[in-house]
Amino acid sequence: MDRCIDLLRDLVAINSVNPTLVPGAAGERAIAERIAVDMRRSGLDVSIDLVAPDRPNVVGVLEGRAPGRTLMFCGHTDTVGVAGMTDPFAPVERDGRLYGRGAQDMKGGVAAMMTAAADVASRGGLAKGRLIVAAVVDEEHSSIGADALVTRWRADAAVVTEPTDLAIAVGHKGFAWVRVDVEGRAAHGSRPAEGQDAILRLGRVLARLEALDASLQTRPPHQLLGTGSLHASLIEGGRELSSYPDHARLQMERRTLPGEPGSTALAEVQQILDALAREDPSFRATATAMFARPAYEVPADHELPQTLTAALAHVGGRPRITGASFWTDAAVLGHAGIPSILFGPGGAGLHSVEEYVNVEEVLMCRDALIELAKRYC
Ligand SMILES: [Zn+2]
């Protein structure tokens, strides 16, 4: 059995469900200990950076024999929950696939980056430069691991080994969450002259948002990422059948493109509320920014994707440049000044009840990372 796949099986067998996402879940402590043991055995200098109680990042460093550039491999150790899965932590290999929670997202990528570093170390190490392997917590919730990582560690470039089907993803969208509170006036359901229906008034906002979404999706698309979009995620309001609702609340998400700041969504919603208040002075509503993470992109002609393209071709892969739709830690690294790309093995079932990673792609990912480290550092 290949050492990389052995490690992958071990990682899948360790419950590392994100405890912020799923209250009471195991968290990243046990998997971090396993990773630290493996990195030390591989000859890396290991640091354990406690990000929150029981939630450690593990960072392994391989120093080259001469000064040079620093390349970082980064992956998250947490997974989403396991509701509905029969045996989430029992790795099963079948037809070239390895099944289990986190197999694809992203223990396959973590095993690939760790064994790539181990391979470089075992073959005499790096001639120059420095390789950093970072296993971080909490990507599936709010990326406190990556946020902490960039305050303590620097690199000239990074590869985040999220699953991309071995495509080289040079960017991804961002997102922003906005809350809209619409005020009405409570009254007995039989007294329309006294009541103001907050839910129907929120309907006016929804109609404008639907039009905004349509217009976002007809704008000229980003070459790799398409267009921005929005959706109404959560809605609540009303108290009982026979009363006018005095309050209604919408929580919505706007997906953003590179160049659109996180404040874009709030500004767009505020514009809609201002227009509705001009049309009807009794319309009262507020918009509040909840959370945002910006989109991110490295220029496609940047040296890093170019070098990885050559490295992947060298080990027999078929390189292609793409963009990812989902948000990742690459944006945290990128906005901290570390040019970052995504590159990881393929599979299916991300966040669903049957998740697997393609074993051959885990190995090819590892081989390409070994080659990249030699060429880049
Ligand atoms: Zn992931």
Boltz pocket constraint, residues with backbone or C-beta under 6 A from the ligand:
constraints:
  - pocket:
      binder: B
      contacts: [[A, 76], [A, 105], [A, 106], [A, 139], [A, 162], [A, 163]]
      max_distance: 6.0
